[in-house]
């Protein structure tokens, strides 16, 4: 891990750990803004998700806020420590979308000052989302899965071409050898016939 990554990951994750802990300890202030989103999102998730997953989703908004806070704390700590960092960044990015929509719907605000404040918070979360997406695809300079798959396919294609060319060369060499041997045998047969004819003539 480079020095930049060692500094950047904790800096990116600190807001999730702090705000997530606050959501777990004191979820009530966040319930009014979260309620409209959870009322629409939870039934949809329960319909789509497998039964064993859907049954575990909390029904109350307070518990959903706490669950979201726990996800942020665990994901933030994983990202900061580098353990499961890419998965953690992906989970945080996914959880940030409903959090942003519920927490900062600036388009609904009538007051200009409140709308501007909410817009700034909304854009701040978009910036965090961008950072998380970069962290999710960061392979620390190592080849990613997509590159390895593409490279492996190209290598296999090259190897197939090489094998085909080698087989073609061997086939051509075999044919040339067989042709030479056939000529040699024909020559030897002619020589034998001449010798036999000469013997008969002398006899």
GIJOMO-V688588 format. One record per run of one state. SS is the DSSP state (A for helix, B for strand, O for the rest). FROM is the first residue (numbers start at 1). TO is the last residue. Records with the same first field share a line. If there is no record, write none. Layout:
SS=FROM-TO  FROM-TO
This chain:
O=1-2  26-27  49-50  55-60  82-84  104-105  109-111  138-144  203-203
A=3-25  28-48  51-54  61-81  85-103  106-108  112-137  145-202
